Every structure is written in structure tokens, then in C-alpha cells.
Amino acid sequence: MTEDAVPARRASDRGRYGRLSRERVLASALDLVDREGLSALSMRRLGGELGVEAMALYRYAASKDVLLDGLVEALYLELEERLAAEAKDTADESPAWRSGLHQIARATYEVCLAHPQAVPLLATRMLAVPLARRPLAVLKDHERVFALLREAGLDDARAAVAFRAFTAWLLGYVFAELRPMVDNPDEPDPAFRLGLHRMPPQELPILRAAAPDLAEQGGTGQLAAGLDALLDRLVGT
């Protein structure tokens, strides 16, 4: 069926802002999730945002799961845009493959921090969707990483190991950065702000002491340092 072919008795997809497109549906869904979280996303609510009946959206996302996969795709498309717009640092004396992996890690981190409410999908949907059924933008990111690991001199087996380690470090770092740490944002006292009074001092003395440092984001500096340590171990210089 072509994009312009309309099944009989289907709800109109001409909303208050004109005719819909897949790009507009996904952009609106991502905006809704950014504002109110994943729990707010439903076909009915998204249709309301766009000024159409919920049934009109099924032309662009056949189910809620397909819509969620579309949000993952939107994140990776934004990653592609960031990578295309970012010029290579000419002062960087690292090998091109290492600089490329750092660039991917940094851009992924920035996209995730721009859309923290959607980040859980990078775990949940990847656990639910087989490799070949992932959105093309996701697969192109995988291809990009593997190409750089090949450029580093790794064969297929070693590249697969390095790919898993790179992905695990990058997403794990992002998830750690985005974990909520503040118990009461209106509390001026740091200890009460973090809710340390809720953590038994006899059983958790080390964790209580580390909590203020855990509450500080590591940023791209710690991301890069950890990635270099990982690549030194897996690939070398």
C-alpha cells in the first residue's frame, strides 16, 4: 500500500497542524515523552497532541511497540545528525578509529542527556527486538562502531567482544549518570537533600560517605577516561 492509499473507514490523519507524516508523529511522541515521561505516551494521548483520532496514528505506527521502536530510531537519527555536524578535532593526535569511537560515545551521551525520559527504551526495546528487526538508524550505528574496530585491526571475533564492551560501557555510563540521586530537591541541607537519613549508618557507612560524589555527574570527561581505559585493554594504542 502506498503512503497516499487510504483504507476505507480509516480515521482521518489530517490534524490541527495539517496532514501527518511519520516524522511528525515520532517528533511529537518524543516531545511528549520529554515533557511527561514514557508513562504519558499512548495512542490516544498522542492523537490528542496532534489533533487527530488515535486510529489515524496506526498508519505510521501499527502498535505501541512499533511507536516505542520509532522513538529509539528518533534518538539514533539525532545521533547521526550530531555526528555529521561535529567537525573532527584537528588537535587530536589519537588514531582515527579511537577518535571516532570517542566521537560516537560523546554524541550518544549528549543525545541521551537531551532526552533522559526516553533513555530507558535503549535498554527495554533492545532486549525485546532481535538484531535484524532493529531500526535502520540503530543498525547503521552498530555498523559504524564495527567499522572503526576493524580499522583498529581487530578481526570479527575480537571486534564482537570490543563492540559488546563499548556498548556496555557507554550505555551503562549513561544509565548511571541519569539515575535519580536527590531525595528532596527542596531541602537545602545536602545530607537531607540526598536522603542520607533514610540509609542505616551501621549497615551502609561506605555508601553513605560516597553518596555526595555519586550525586555529581561525571560528564564527558569521565566518559572519555573510562573509554580510553577500556580501549587500551581491548585494542591497545
N, C-alpha and C positions, 0 to 999 in steps of 0.2 A: 504493500500500500504506500502510495506516495505521501509526502508531507501534506499536500493540499487535498488529498482524498478524505472525505468526511463520512464516517459510518452513519447510517440512518439513526435518528433519535438520540444522537450524542449531544451532550450539553455543549453549549457554545463556549469557545475558548477566546472570545473577544471580550476582554475585561475593561475596567475603567481606564486602563492605560493603553488600550489598543490590543491588537492580536498578540497572543502569546508566542513564545519560542522556547525551545529547551534551555537556551542560555538564560533567558529572563526568569524562567521557573526556578532554575538552580540558584541564580543570584538572589532571588527573593527568599528562597529557602535558607540559604546561608546567612542572609541578613537577619532573618527571624531567629535562627539558632544563635547568632552572635548576640542578639539583644536579650533573648529569653531562655536560651538553653535548648537541648535536644528534646526535653520533655514537652516543650510547647509545640513541636512540629507534628502536624497531622495534615492530611489532605484537605480536610475541612478548613483548618486554620489558614493553611497556605492559600487555598482558594479565596478566602476572605481577604487576605493581604493583596491579592491580585485582582479582586473584584469579579471573580468567576465562580461558578459552581465547582465543587470538589471533583465531580465527574469529568470536567473539562481537562483536569490535570493528567488523567490516565493516558492521554495521548503522548505525553512527554515522560511519564514515569508510571510504569504499569502496576507498581505496588509500592508500599512504604519502603521495602528493602531496596528496590531499584532507586528510589529517591535518595536513600542514605548512601548508596554507592555513587550516585551523582554528586553528592556533597564531597565525598572523597576525591572524586575526579576534579571538582572545582578547586580543591586545595592544591592538587598537583598541577593543575593548569596555571594557578597563580605562582607556583614554584617555578614552572617553566618561564613565565614572564619575568620573574625576578632574575633568573639565571641569564636570560637573554639580554636584560637591561644592565647587568652588572659587568663592568669592564674588568679585565684581569689586572691585578696589581703588578705593574712592571717592576716594582722594587722587590717582589717576592722571588727569592733565589731557589725556592724549592723546585723539585721536578714537576713537570706539568701535571702528571697524574695525581700527585699529592695535593697540589694547589686546587685541582679540580674537585677532589673529594672534600676538601675544606670548604670550597665554594658551595657545593651541594648541601653540606651539613649546616653551614651558616644560613643559607636561604631557607632551608627547611625549618630551622629554628625560628626564623623571623616570621614565616607564614603561620606556624603554629601559635606563636605568641600573639599574632594578629587575630587569630580565630580560636581562642582557647576552648570555647564551648563545643567546637566541632572535633577537637583533637581525639576524644575517646573513640571516634569512628576509625581512626588509623589502627586501632587495636581490634575492636569488635568486628569490623567488616573484613579485615584481613584474615581473621580467624574463621570467618564464615564463607569466604569466597575463594575458590581454587585459583591458582595462578592464571590459567588461560582465560578465566572469566573476569579478571580484574579490568577496570577501565584502561583504555589505551594510554592515557597520560601517566597512570601508575606504572604500566609495563615499560614505557619509554624511560621513566626514572630508573627502573631496575636495569634496563639496557645501558643507560648512561654510566651507572656505577660499575657494572661488569666491564664495560669498555675501558674504563680507567684502570681497573685492576689488571686487565690483560696488558695494558700499556706498561704497568709496573713489572711485568714479566711473569705473572702468575699463570699457571695452567688452569684448566677448567676446574679441577678438584680443589686446588688451593684458592682459586678465586671464589668458589662457592663458600668455603669456610670464611674467607675475609668478608664476603658480602653479608653473611649472617652476622658476623661480629660488628661490622659497620652499622648495619640496620639496628641491631640490638642496642649498641651504644647510643646512637643518635636518638632513637625513639625513647629509650629508657631515660636519657638525659632530659628530654623534653617533658616526659611524664613527671619526673622528679621536680623539675622547675615549676610545673603547674599545679602540683599538689597543694591543696589549701593548708596553710600553717597557722593563720591567725584565727583564734577562737572568738575574740571580741574586738572588732575593729574600733569601737568607740572608747575602749579602755586605754588611758594614757600610760599606765604603768606597763613596761614591757613584759614582765612576768605574767601579769593578769591578761594582757593582750594576747599572749600565746597560750593562755590557759594552763600554765605550769602547775597551778594549784590542783588541777584535776589528775595529775600524774603522781602516783605514790613515790615519794623520795627514797624510801627504803628499797624499793624494787627497781626503780629506773633512774638511779643517780647519774649515770653517764649520758643517757638520752636527754635528761632534763638540762644538763650542762651544755649539750650540743645543740639544743633547740634554737637558741638565738642565731647561731651560724647557719643552721638548716633553713631558717626562715628567709635568709638572704639569697637571692638568685645568683647563680654562678655566672650567668651571661655567656656571651660568645667566647670570652677569654678562657674560661674553664672548659667549655666545649672543645675548643681548639687544642688545649693542652692534653685533654683526655684522648682525643682522636689521634694526636701525634704519638702518644704512648702506645696506643693500640696498633697503629700502622708500623711503628718501629718493631713491635713484637711479631707482627704477622708478615710484613713485607721487607722491612729494613729501609734504608735510605735510598 
